[in-house]
Amino acid sequence: MNCIVIDDEFPARAIIESYISRIPYLTHLQSFKNPIEALGFIKKNKVDLMFVDIQMPELTGTEFLRSLQNKPAAIFTTAYPDYALEGYELDVIDYLVKPISFKRFLVAVEKAHDRIKKRSEEKEDYWIIKADHQTHRLRYSDINYIEGAREYVTYHLKEGKLMSLEALKNLEQSLPDNFIRIHKSYIVNKNNISSKGRHWITVANKELPIGKSYRQQIKDISL
């Protein structure tokens, strides 16, 4: 799960970051000292889970969550034990009161993992797109990779390909977890990766480049 940390205090961010590093299925993408900095990042990157402090200047954690239309899963971290009800109303996965022990942190993360996995399993196994003036229903398993070029994307399928008017960054938040961004121009189906190196991966006999900012998350993929 791709994670970000939002907290205005450096020591608090450092503790959460250290805990994330100890859990194999968590990937720390970035930390922010205020929610406003995080807004643009969330729009451009696939974030599965946020650790959000509540009491922050400019914008509180609860105000931040209310401002998001398609918000990632969230866990509140706070020094004040008086916001549990509000967190419940915002569908927050858990509520951690500082100082946070690793044991309590792990319990919260397991809840998040279970919920995100369940959501992924509940998604339909096909994708509806419009291409060539027609509507197509593509099974996710038939998509090898998706290539972006300005305002268009090309779906490279097990049989043929289709081009559609769409931005690659918009697709990233909508596709299931078995799809991963590897480059500014490519999203690939992890299940169809046949081999990988530090700077490339192979999907359906096609070698694709890995962007520098995506290398760490690709490194963590097991074939």
C-alpha positions in Angstrom: 0.0 0.0 0.0 1.3 3.4 -0.9 1.3 5.8 2.1 1.8 9.4 2.9 2.2 11.2 6.2 0.7 14.6 7.0 1.8 16.2 10.3 3.1 19.6 11.1 5.6 18.3 13.7 8.8 16.7 12.4 9.3 14.2 15.3 5.7 12.9 14.7 6.4 12.4 11.0 9.7 10.7 11.7 8.0 8.1 14.1 5.3 7.2 11.6 7.9 7.0 8.8 10.0 4.6 10.9 7.0 2.4 11.6 6.0 2.3 7.9 9.5 1.2 7.0 9.1 -1.9 9.3 6.1 -3.2 7.5 6.9 -5.0 4.2 3.6 -4.3 2.4 3.7 -0.5 3.1 5.6 1.9 0.8 6.3 5.4 2.1 5.8 7.8 -0.8 6.3 11.2 0.9 5.6 13.3 4.0 4.1 16.7 4.3 4.0 19.3 7.1 0.6 20.6 6.1 -2.4 19.3 4.1 -2.2 21.9 1.5 1.1 20.6 0.3 -0.4 17.1 0.1 -3.3 18.1 -2.1 -1.4 18.3 -5.4 0.5 15.1 -4.7 -2.6 13.1 -4.1 -4.1 14.3 -7.4 -1.0 13.2 -9.3 -0.1 10.0 -7.5 -1.8 6.8 -6.4 -2.1 7.0 -2.6 -3.8 4.1 -0.8 -3.4 5.2 2.8 -2.8 8.5 4.6 -1.7 9.1 8.2 -3.2 12.4 9.0 -2.7 14.6 12.1 -5.8 16.5 13.2 -4.6 19.7 14.8 -2.6 21.6 12.2 -2.4 25.3 11.3 -4.2 26.6 8.2 -6.2 23.4 7.6 -7.1 20.7 10.2 -7.0 17.0 9.3 -10.8 16.8 9.5 -11.2 19.8 7.2 -8.7 18.3 4.8 -10.6 15.0 4.6 -13.9 16.8 4.0 -12.3 18.7 1.1 -11.4 15.5 -0.8 -13.8 14.0 -3.3 -12.0 10.7 -3.9 -10.0 10.4 -0.7 -7.6 7.5 0.0 -8.1 5.5 3.2 -7.1 7.5 6.2 -5.9 6.9 9.8 -5.9 9.8 12.2 -2.9 10.5 14.4 -3.4 13.1 17.2 -2.4 14.1 20.7 -6.1 14.8 21.5 -8.5 12.0 22.2 -11.6 14.0 21.5 -12.1 13.5 17.8 -13.2 9.9 17.6 -16.8 10.7 16.7 -15.8 13.1 13.9 -13.4 10.5 12.6 -16.2 7.9 12.5 -18.3 10.3 10.5 -15.5 10.7 8.0 -15.1 6.9 7.6 -11.6 7.0 9.0 -10.2 3.5 9.5 -8.6 4.1 12.9 -7.7 6.8 15.4 -4.3 6.7 17.0 -3.5 8.8 20.0 0.1 10.0 20.5 2.5 8.8 21.7 1.8 5.9 19.3 3.3 2.5 20.0 4.3 0.3 17.1 2.0 -2.5 18.4 -1.0 -0.1 18.2 0.2 1.2 14.8 0.3 -2.3 13.4 -3.3 -3.0 14.5 -4.5 0.1 12.6 -2.5 -0.8 9.5 -3.9 -4.3 9.5 -7.4 -2.8 9.5 -6.5 -0.6 6.6 -5.0 -3.5 4.7 -8.1 -5.6 5.1 -10.4 -2.8 4.1 -8.4 -1.8 1.0 -8.1 -5.5 -0.1 -11.8 -6.0 0.3 -12.6 -2.9 -1.8 -10.3 -4.1 -4.5 -11.9 -7.5 -4.6 -15.3 -6.0 -4.8 -14.5 -4.0 -7.9 -15.7 -5.3 -11.3 -13.2 -7.3 -13.3 -13.7 -5.2 -16.4 -13.2 -1.7 -17.7 -15.6 0.3 -19.9 -14.0 2.6 -22.5 -15.0 4.5 -25.5 -12.8 4.1 -28.6 -13.4 4.3 -32.4 -16.9 5.7 -31.7 -17.9 2.5 -29.9 -18.1 1.4 -26.3 -15.8 -1.5 -25.3 -15.8 -3.7 -22.2 -12.2 -4.8 -21.5 -11.3 -7.4 -18.9 -8.6 -6.1 -16.7 -6.7 -9.4 -17.2 -6.6 -8.7 -21.0 -4.8 -5.3 -20.6 -1.0 -5.7 -20.7 -0.2 -2.0 -20.3 -1.6 1.5 -21.0 0.4 4.1 -22.8 -0.3 7.8 -22.5 0.3 10.5 -25.1 -1.0 13.9 -24.2 -4.8 13.7 -24.0 -5.0 10.1 -25.4 -4.2 6.7 -24.0 -3.6 3.5 -25.9 -4.7 0.2 -24.3 -2.3 -2.5 -25.3 -4.2 -5.8 -25.1 -3.5 -9.4 -25.3 -5.1 -9.2 -28.7 -4.7 -5.8 -30.5 -5.0 -2.3 -29.0 -7.5 0.5 -28.6 -7.0 4.3 -28.4 -9.2 6.4 -26.2 -9.5 10.1 -25.4 -8.4 10.1 -21.7 -5.6 11.4 -19.5 -3.3 8.7 -18.1 -3.2 10.5 -14.7 -7.0 10.2 -14.4 -6.9 6.4 -15.0 -4.3 5.9 -12.3 -6.8 6.4 -9.4 -9.5 4.3 -11.0 -7.7 1.1 -11.9 -7.4 -1.8 -9.4 -4.3 -2.5 -7.4 -2.8 -4.9 -9.9 -2.0 -1.9 -12.1 1.0 0.2 -11.4 2.5 3.4 -12.8 6.1 2.8 -13.9 6.7 6.0 -16.0 5.0 9.3 -16.9 3.8 7.5 -20.1 3.0 4.0 -18.8 0.8 2.0 -16.5 1.3 -1.7 -16.5 -0.6 -4.8 -15.4 1.6 -6.3 -12.7 0.2 -9.8 -13.4 1.5 -9.6 -16.9 5.1 -8.5 -16.1 7.5 -11.3 -17.4 10.8 -9.7 -16.3 12.3 -6.6 -14.9 15.6 -4.7 -14.4 16.6 -1.5 -12.6 15.6 0.7 -15.6 13.1 -1.5 -17.5 10.4 -4.1 -17.3 9.1 -6.5 -20.0 5.3 -6.9 -20.6 4.1 -9.1 -23.5 7.5 -9.1 -25.1 7.6 -5.3 -24.9 10.4 -3.7 -23.0 9.2 -0.5 -21.2 11.3 2.1 -19.4 11.0 2.7 -15.7 10.9 6.4 -14.6 13.4 7.4 -12.0 10.7 8.4 -9.5 9.0 5.0 -9.8 12.0 2.7 -9.4 11.6 2.0 -5.7 8.0 0.8 -5.9 8.9 -1.3 -9.0 11.8 -2.8 -7.0 9.4 -4.0 -4.4 7.3 -6.0 -6.9 7.9 -9.8 -6.8 7.5 -11.8 -10.0 
